[in-house]
Amino acid sequence: MMRAFAETRTTVGAINANLSNSISGIRVSKSFNNSKFEFKNLKKETLNISLQERQHTFWLAVFQGGVYYIIDTLLSCYAF
């Protein structure tokens, strides 16, 4: 019974891999046909990611700076 389930999972996995490759191939061919549109989308997404990374870096710097300031202040108060 375990062997039958394992073979079924292997067969289903192979079918899913083949289907995934077919769908991926269709997407690639559509992308080549719509290359100008895809480049615009890629540029928009790249700018969006860049903006998000800048915001992430800013807030990380603010948070870490604030935490280090508080720690330094507390340590200087209790320094012997």
Biopython code that builds the backbone (N, CA, C, O; Angstrom):
import numpy as np
from Bio.PDB.StructureBuilder import StructureBuilder

atoms = [
    (1, "MET", "N", (0.824, -1.185, 0.000)),
    (1, "MET", "CA", (0.000, 0.000, 0.000)),
    (1, "MET", "C", (0.872, 1.254, 0.000)),
    (1, "MET", "O", (0.603, 2.202, -0.738)),
    (2, "MET", "N", (1.915, 1.257, 0.828)),
    (2, "MET", "CA", (2.812, 2.409, 0.875)),
    (2, "MET", "C", (3.497, 2.613, -0.473)),
    (2, "MET", "O", (3.677, 3.742, -0.929)),
    (3, "ARG", "N", (3.871, 1.510, -1.097)),
    (3, "ARG", "CA", (4.520, 1.592, -2.401)),
    (3, "ARG", "C", (3.572, 2.184, -3.439)),
    (3, "ARG", "O", (3.991, 2.981, -4.279)),
    (4, "ALA", "N", (2.308, 1.804, -3.388)),
    (4, "ALA", "CA", (1.317, 2.324, -4.330)),
    (4, "ALA", "C", (1.143, 3.823, -4.143)),
    (4, "ALA", "O", (1.059, 4.565, -5.122)),
    (5, "PHE", "N", (1.089, 4.278, -2.885)),
    (5, "PHE", "CA", (0.961, 5.715, -2.623)),
    (5, "PHE", "C", (2.210, 6.464, -3.098)),
    (5, "PHE", "O", (2.111, 7.555, -3.660)),
    (6, "ALA", "N", (3.374, 5.876, -2.870)),
    (6, "ALA", "CA", (4.627, 6.517, -3.304)),
    (6, "ALA", "C", (4.681, 6.633, -4.821)),
    (6, "ALA", "O", (5.082, 7.667, -5.355)),
    (7, "GLU", "N", (4.279, 5.576, -5.513)),
    (7, "GLU", "CA", (4.264, 5.618, -6.978)),
    (7, "GLU", "C", (3.250, 6.641, -7.488)),
    (7, "GLU", "O", (3.504, 7.341, -8.468)),
    (8, "THR", "N", (2.104, 6.722, -6.819)),
    (8, "THR", "CA", (1.089, 7.708, -7.207)),
    (8, "THR", "C", (1.625, 9.118, -7.038)),
    (8, "THR", "O", (1.450, 9.961, -7.918)),
    (9, "ARG", "N", (2.286, 9.382, -5.895)),
    (9, "ARG", "CA", (2.856, 10.712, -5.670)),
    (9, "ARG", "C", (3.933, 11.032, -6.699)),
    (9, "ARG", "O", (4.029, 12.168, -7.165)),
    (10, "THR", "N", (4.744, 10.038, -7.057)),
    (10, "THR", "CA", (5.781, 10.248, -8.065)),
    (10, "THR", "C", (5.158, 10.571, -9.417)),
    (10, "THR", "O", (5.615, 11.475, -10.117)),
    (11, "THR", "N", (4.120, 9.835, -9.780)),
    (11, "THR", "CA", (3.442, 10.072, -11.057)),
    (11, "THR", "C", (2.783, 11.443, -11.084)),
    (11, "THR", "O", (2.891, 12.167, -12.074)),
    (12, "VAL", "N", (2.103, 11.803, -10.004)),
    (12, "VAL", "CA", (1.444, 13.108, -9.930)),
    (12, "VAL", "C", (2.498, 14.223, -9.962)),
    (12, "VAL", "O", (2.285, 15.260, -10.590)),
    (13, "GLY", "N", (3.614, 14.012, -9.298)),
    (13, "GLY", "CA", (4.698, 14.994, -9.327)),
    (13, "GLY", "C", (5.249, 15.195, -10.721)),
    (13, "GLY", "O", (5.531, 16.324, -11.123)),
    (14, "ALA", "N", (5.407, 14.104, -11.467)),
    (14, "ALA", "CA", (5.904, 14.211, -12.843)),
    (14, "ALA", "C", (4.899, 14.949, -13.725)),
    (14, "ALA", "O", (5.286, 15.769, -14.558)),
    (15, "ILE", "N", (3.612, 14.660, -13.544)),
    (15, "ILE", "CA", (2.568, 15.354, -14.319)),
    (15, "ILE", "C", (2.570, 16.844, -13.986)),
    (15, "ILE", "O", (2.489, 17.683, -14.883)),
    (16, "ASN", "N", (2.663, 17.171, -12.699)),
    (16, "ASN", "CA", (2.681, 18.579, -12.291)),
    (16, "ASN", "C", (3.912, 19.299, -12.834)),
    (16, "ASN", "O", (3.814, 20.452, -13.254)),
    (17, "ALA", "N", (5.067, 18.639, -12.833)),
    (17, "ALA", "CA", (6.280, 19.250, -13.370)),
    (17, "ALA", "C", (6.138, 19.516, -14.861)),
    (17, "ALA", "O", (6.536, 20.574, -15.349)),
    (18, "ASN", "N", (5.572, 18.556, -15.584)),
    (18, "ASN", "CA", (5.368, 18.726, -17.022)),
    (18, "ASN", "C", (4.392, 19.860, -17.294)),
    (18, "ASN", "O", (4.622, 20.674, -18.189)),
    (19, "LEU", "N", (3.314, 19.923, -16.539)),
    (19, "LEU", "CA", (2.321, 20.988, -16.699)),
    (19, "LEU", "C", (2.933, 22.349, -16.378)),
    (19, "LEU", "O", (2.684, 23.333, -17.074)),
    (20, "SER", "N", (3.736, 22.391, -15.316)),
    (20, "SER", "CA", (4.393, 23.642, -14.934)),
    (20, "SER", "C", (5.322, 24.125, -16.036)),
    (20, "SER", "O", (5.348, 25.315, -16.346)),
    (21, "ASN", "N", (6.090, 23.208, -16.634)),
    (21, "ASN", "CA", (6.979, 23.583, -17.727)),
    (21, "ASN", "C", (6.198, 24.081, -18.937)),
    (21, "ASN", "O", (6.629, 25.017, -19.610)),
    (22, "SER", "N", (5.058, 23.465, -19.216)),
    (22, "SER", "CA", (4.232, 23.912, -20.349)),
    (22, "SER", "C", (3.681, 25.307, -20.102)),
    (22, "SER", "O", (3.716, 26.159, -20.991)),
    (23, "ILE", "N", (3.175, 25.543, -18.900)),
    (23, "ILE", "CA", (2.630, 26.857, -18.570)),
    (23, "ILE", "C", (3.732, 27.901, -18.596)),
    (23, "ILE", "O", (3.526, 29.015, -19.077)),
    (24, "SER", "N", (4.897, 27.547, -18.081)),
    (24, "SER", "CA", (6.024, 28.470, -18.090)),
    (24, "SER", "C", (6.427, 28.819, -19.513)),
    (24, "SER", "O", (6.730, 29.973, -19.815)),
    (25, "GLY", "N", (6.429, 27.824, -20.383)),
    (25, "GLY", "CA", (6.765, 28.070, -21.787)),
    (25, "GLY", "C", (5.771, 28.999, -22.455)),
    (25, "GLY", "O", (6.153, 29.848, -23.260)),
    (26, "ILE", "N", (4.501, 28.843, -22.127)),
    (26, "ILE", "CA", (3.471, 29.719, -22.679)),
    (26, "ILE", "C", (3.699, 31.146, -22.193)),
    (26, "ILE", "O", (3.584, 32.094, -22.971)),
    (27, "ARG", "N", (4.025, 31.304, -20.901)),
    (27, "ARG", "CA", (4.267, 32.634, -20.352)),
    (27, "ARG", "C", (5.483, 33.274, -21.003)),
    (27, "ARG", "O", (5.482, 34.474, -21.281)),
    (28, "VAL", "N", (6.512, 32.488, -21.247)),
    (28, "VAL", "CA", (7.719, 33.037, -21.872)),
    (28, "VAL", "C", (7.408, 33.498, -23.287)),
    (28, "VAL", "O", (7.845, 34.575, -23.694)),
    (29, "SER", "N", (6.661, 32.702, -24.041)),
    (29, "SER", "CA", (6.348, 33.105, -25.414)),
    (29, "SER", "C", (5.449, 34.345, -25.432)),
    (29, "SER", "O", (5.604, 35.202, -26.302)),
    (30, "LYS", "N", (4.519, 34.449, -24.490)),
    (30, "LYS", "CA", (3.682, 35.644, -24.404)),
    (30, "LYS", "C", (4.529, 36.862, -24.031)),
    (30, "LYS", "O", (4.284, 37.965, -24.521)),
    (31, "SER", "N", (5.516, 36.662, -23.172)),
    (31, "SER", "CA", (6.384, 37.770, -22.775)),
    (31, "SER", "C", (7.185, 38.286, -23.961)),
    (31, "SER", "O", (7.363, 39.495, -24.109)),
    (32, "PHE", "N", (7.665, 37.387, -24.801)),
    (32, "PHE", "CA", (8.409, 37.828, -25.980)),
    (32, "PHE", "C", (7.515, 38.612, -26.929)),
    (32, "PHE", "O", (7.963, 39.575, -27.553)),
    (33, "ASN", "N", (6.270, 38.211, -27.040)),
    (33, "ASN", "CA", (5.353, 38.926, -27.924)),
    (33, "ASN", "C", (4.971, 40.294, -27.370)),
    (33, "ASN", "O", (4.686, 41.213, -28.139)),
    (34, "ASN", "N", (4.962, 40.439, -26.071)),
    (34, "ASN", "CA", (4.597, 41.696, -25.420)),
    (34, "ASN", "C", (5.807, 42.312, -24.722)),
    (34, "ASN", "O", (5.694, 42.781, -23.590)),
    (35, "SER", "N", (6.948, 42.315, -25.378)),
    (35, "SER", "CA", (8.190, 42.718, -24.710)),
    (35, "SER", "C", (8.146, 44.165, -24.214)),
    (35, "SER", "O", (8.634, 44.445, -23.120)),
    (36, "LYS", "N", (7.575, 45.088, -24.990)),
    (36, "LYS", "CA", (7.515, 46.484, -24.545)),
    (36, "LYS", "C", (6.678, 46.608, -23.268)),
    (36, "LYS", "O", (7.068, 47.296, -22.325)),
    (37, "PHE", "N", (5.547, 45.946, -23.251)),
    (37, "PHE", "CA", (4.684, 45.960, -22.073)),
    (37, "PHE", "C", (5.385, 45.326, -20.877)),
    (37, "PHE", "O", (5.308, 45.843, -19.762)),
    (38, "GLU", "N", (6.064, 44.212, -21.106)),
    (38, "GLU", "CA", (6.768, 43.527, -20.019)),
    (38, "GLU", "C", (7.910, 44.377, -19.472)),
    (38, "GLU", "O", (8.142, 44.390, -18.263)),
    (39, "PHE", "N", (8.631, 45.093, -20.350)),
    (39, "PHE", "CA", (9.702, 45.966, -19.880)),
    (39, "PHE", "C", (9.144, 47.108, -19.029)),
    (39, "PHE", "O", (9.749, 47.484, -18.025)),
    (40, "LYS", "N", (7.995, 47.660, -19.424)),
    (40, "LYS", "CA", (7.370, 48.710, -18.618)),
    (40, "LYS", "C", (6.986, 48.176, -17.245)),
    (40, "LYS", "O", (7.218, 48.831, -16.229)),
    (41, "ASN", "N", (6.393, 46.974, -17.221)),
    (41, "ASN", "CA", (6.028, 46.370, -15.933)),
    (41, "ASN", "C", (7.260, 46.094, -15.083)),
    (41, "ASN", "O", (7.253, 46.328, -13.875)),
    (42, "LEU", "N", (8.317, 45.596, -15.717)),
    (42, "LEU", "CA", (9.540, 45.308, -14.985)),
    (42, "LEU", "C", (10.147, 46.581, -14.413)),
    (42, "LEU", "O", (10.613, 46.590, -13.273)),
    (43, "LYS", "N", (10.144, 47.654, -15.195)),
    (43, "LYS", "CA", (10.687, 48.916, -14.717)),
    (43, "LYS", "C", (9.871, 49.451, -13.540)),
    (43, "LYS", "O", (10.432, 49.943, -12.561)),
    (44, "LYS", "N", (8.544, 49.351, -13.643)),
    (44, "LYS", "CA", (7.672, 49.814, -12.569)),
    (44, "LYS", "C", (7.913, 49.010, -11.294)),
    (44, "LYS", "O", (8.012, 49.584, -10.209)),
    (45, "GLU", "N", (8.007, 47.696, -11.415)),
    (45, "GLU", "CA", (8.240, 46.851, -10.252)),
    (45, "GLU", "C", (9.624, 47.090, -9.655)),
    (45, "GLU", "O", (9.784, 47.058, -8.435)),
    (46, "THR", "N", (10.617, 47.328, -10.495)),
    (46, "THR", "CA", (11.965, 47.598, -10.003)),
    (46, "THR", "C", (12.002, 48.900, -9.222)),
    (46, "THR", "O", (12.635, 48.973, -8.169)),
    (47, "LEU", "N", (11.331, 49.927, -9.724)),
    (47, "LEU", "CA", (11.257, 51.191, -8.997)),
    (47, "LEU", "C", (10.512, 51.030, -7.679)),
    (47, "LEU", "O", (10.884, 51.633, -6.673)),
    (48, "ASN", "N", (9.470, 50.223, -7.687)),
    (48, "ASN", "CA", (8.703, 49.970, -6.475)),
    (48, "ASN", "C", (9.564, 49.257, -5.433)),
    (48, "ASN", "O", (9.542, 49.616, -4.256)),
    (49, "ILE", "N", (10.313, 48.260, -5.858)),
    (49, "ILE", "CA", (11.198, 47.540, -4.935)),
    (49, "ILE", "C", (12.272, 48.467, -4.408)),
    (49, "ILE", "O", (12.606, 48.417, -3.224)),
    (50, "SER", "N", (12.822, 49.319, -5.272)),
    (50, "SER", "CA", (13.852, 50.262, -4.850)),
    (50, "SER", "C", (13.309, 51.210, -3.781)),
    (50, "SER", "O", (13.985, 51.480, -2.788)),
    (51, "LEU", "N", (12.100, 51.713, -3.982)),
    (51, "LEU", "CA", (11.476, 52.591, -3.003)),
    (51, "LEU", "C", (11.249, 51.868, -1.679)),
    (51, "LEU", "O", (11.504, 52.431, -0.615)),
    (52, "GLN", "N", (10.780, 50.652, -1.736)),
    (52, "GLN", "CA", (10.548, 49.880, -0.523)),
    (52, "GLN", "C", (11.853, 49.611, 0.215)),
    (52, "GLN", "O", (11.888, 49.659, 1.445)),
    (53, "GLU", "N", (12.924, 49.329, -0.519)),
    (53, "GLU", "CA", (14.211, 49.106, 0.128)),
    (53, "GLU", "C", (14.720, 50.375, 0.803)),
    (53, "GLU", "O", (15.291, 50.313, 1.891)),
    (54, "ARG", "N", (14.515, 51.523, 0.164)),
    (54, "ARG", "CA", (14.915, 52.792, 0.777)),
    (54, "ARG", "C", (14.137, 53.045, 2.062)),
    (54, "ARG", "O", (14.712, 53.456, 3.070)),
    (55, "GLN", "N", (12.835, 52.801, 2.026)),
    (55, "GLN", "CA", (12.017, 52.988, 3.227)),
    (55, "GLN", "C", (12.441, 52.018, 4.323)),
    (55, "GLN", "O", (12.513, 52.389, 5.494)),
    (56, "HIS", "N", (12.717, 50.797, 3.945)),
    (56, "HIS", "CA", (13.161, 49.801, 4.907)),
    (56, "HIS", "C", (14.474, 50.230, 5.550)),
    (56, "HIS", "O", (14.626, 50.148, 6.769)),
    (57, "THR", "N", (15.414, 50.683, 4.744)),
    (57, "THR", "CA", (16.708, 51.124, 5.269)),
    (57, "THR", "C", (16.549, 52.336, 6.179)),
    (57, "THR", "O", (17.202, 52.416, 7.219)),
    (58, "PHE", "N", (15.689, 53.280, 5.799)),
    (58, "PHE", "CA", (15.455, 54.462, 6.618)),
    (58, "PHE", "C", (14.920, 54.080, 7.991)),
    (58, "PHE", "O", (15.452, 54.515, 9.012)),
    (59, "TRP", "N", (13.861, 53.263, 8.016)),
    (59, "TRP", "CA", (13.261, 52.907, 9.297)),
    (59, "TRP", "C", (14.172, 52.018, 10.127)),
    (59, "TRP", "O", (14.153, 52.081, 11.357)),
    (60, "LEU", "N", (14.957, 51.203, 9.472)),
    (60, "LEU", "CA", (15.925, 50.399, 10.205)),
    (60, "LEU", "C", (16.971, 51.292, 10.859)),
    (60, "LEU", "O", (17.355, 51.063, 12.006)),
    (61, "ALA", "N", (17.435, 52.307, 10.136)),
    (61, "ALA", "CA", (18.414, 53.240, 10.697)),
    (61, "ALA", "C", (17.810, 54.035, 11.851)),
    (61, "ALA", "O", (18.470, 54.239, 12.869)),
    (62, "VAL", "N", (16.575, 54.483, 11.707)),
    (62, "VAL", "CA", (15.918, 55.235, 12.776)),
    (62, "VAL", "C", (15.761, 54.357, 14.017)),
    (62, "VAL", "O", (16.055, 54.793, 15.130)),
    (63, "PHE", "N", (15.302, 53.133, 13.825)),
    (63, "PHE", "CA", (15.081, 52.233, 14.951)),
    (63, "PHE", "C", (16.394, 51.896, 15.647)),
    (63, "PHE", "O", (16.500, 51.994, 16.869)),
    (64, "GLN", "N", (17.401, 51.495, 14.856)),
    (64, "GLN", "CA", (18.674, 51.122, 15.475)),
    (64, "GLN", "C", (19.338, 52.313, 16.145)),
    (64, "GLN", "O", (19.906, 52.182, 17.229)),
    (65, "GLY", "N", (19.268, 53.473, 15.505)),
    (65, "GLY", "CA", (19.840, 54.662, 16.116)),
    (65, "GLY", "C", (19.177, 54.992, 17.435)),
    (65, "GLY", "O", (19.851, 55.330, 18.408)),
    (66, "GLY", "N", (17.860, 54.895, 17.473)),
    (66, "GLY", "CA", (17.124, 55.159, 18.700)),
    (66, "GLY", "C", (17.449, 54.153, 19.791)),
    (66, "GLY", "O", (17.627, 54.521, 20.952)),
    (67, "VAL", "N", (17.525, 52.895, 19.419)),
    (67, "VAL", "CA", (17.837, 51.855, 20.401)),
    (67, "VAL", "C", (19.243, 52.053, 20.952)),
    (67, "VAL", "O", (19.449, 51.967, 22.163)),
    (68, "TYR", "N", (20.209, 52.317, 20.082)),
    (68, "TYR", "CA", (21.581, 52.533, 20.551)),
    (68, "TYR", "C", (21.678, 53.780, 21.433)),
    (68, "TYR", "O", (22.436, 53.796, 22.403)),
    (69, "TYR", "N", (20.924, 54.811, 21.104)),
    (69, "TYR", "CA", (20.926, 56.017, 21.922)),
    (69, "TYR", "C", (20.395, 55.711, 23.326)),
    (69, "TYR", "O", (20.983, 56.131, 24.322)),
    (70, "ILE", "N", (19.292, 54.986, 23.396)),
    (70, "ILE", "CA", (18.702, 54.640, 24.695)),
    (70, "ILE", "C", (19.660, 53.756, 25.492)),
    (70, "ILE", "O", (19.850, 53.969, 26.690)),
    (71, "ILE", "N", (20.256, 52.779, 24.843)),
    (71, "ILE", "CA", (21.187, 51.893, 25.543)),
    (71, "ILE", "C", (22.389, 52.672, 26.051)),
    (71, "ILE", "O", (22.804, 52.494, 27.197)),
    (72, "ASP", "N", (22.951, 53.531, 25.214)),
    (72, "ASP", "CA", (24.100, 54.332, 25.645)),
    (72, "ASP", "C", (23.731, 55.263, 26.793)),
    (72, "ASP", "O", (24.513, 55.448, 27.726)),
    (73, "THR", "N", (22.545, 55.845, 26.722)),
    (73, "THR", "CA", (22.104, 56.747, 27.794)),
    (73, "THR", "C", (21.936, 55.973, 29.103)),
    (73, "THR", "O", (22.375, 56.428, 30.159)),
    (74, "LEU", "N", (21.304, 54.813, 29.029)),
    (74, "LEU", "CA", (21.112, 54.019, 30.239)),
    (74, "LEU", "C", (22.437, 53.525, 30.804)),
    (74, "LEU", "O", (22.624, 53.512, 32.020)),
    (75, "LEU", "N", (23.353, 53.122, 29.936)),
    (75, "LEU", "CA", (24.638, 52.637, 30.422)),
    (75, "LEU", "C", (25.475, 53.757, 31.026)),
    (75, "LEU", "O", (26.210, 53.545, 31.991)),
    (76, "SER", "N", (25.359, 54.955, 30.447)),
    (76, "SER", "CA", (26.143, 56.060, 31.005)),
    (76, "SER", "C", (25.605, 56.504, 32.370)),
    (76, "SER", "O", (26.359, 57.018, 33.196)),
    (77, "CYS", "N", (24.304, 56.307, 32.605)),
    (77, "CYS", "CA", (23.718, 56.651, 33.896)),
    (77, "CYS", "C", (24.169, 55.684, 34.987)),
    (77, "CYS", "O", (24.316, 56.070, 36.147)),
    (78, "TYR", "N", (24.383, 54.446, 34.614)),
    (78, "TYR", "CA", (24.753, 53.435, 35.607)),
    (78, "TYR", "C", (26.234, 53.076, 35.566)),
    (78, "TYR", "O", (26.654, 52.080, 36.155)),
    (79, "ALA", "N", (27.018, 53.887, 34.873)),
    (79, "ALA", "CA", (28.456, 53.619, 34.811)),
    (79, "ALA", "C", (29.094, 53.932, 36.160)),
    (79, "ALA", "O", (28.731, 54.909, 36.816)),
    (80, "PHE", "N", (30.017, 53.122, 36.555)),
    (80, "PHE", "CA", (30.673, 53.315, 37.847)),
    (80, "PHE", "C", (31.904, 54.130, 37.702)),
    (80, "PHE", "O", (32.589, 54.395, 38.690)),
]
sb = StructureBuilder()
sb.init_structure("model")
sb.init_model(0)
sb.init_chain("A")
sb.init_seg("    ")
for serial, (resi, resn, name, xyz) in enumerate(atoms, 1):
    if name == "N":
        sb.init_residue(resn, " ", resi, " ")
    sb.init_atom(name, np.array(xyz, "f"), 0.0, 1.0, " ", f" {name:<3s}", serial, name[0])
structure = sb.get_structure()
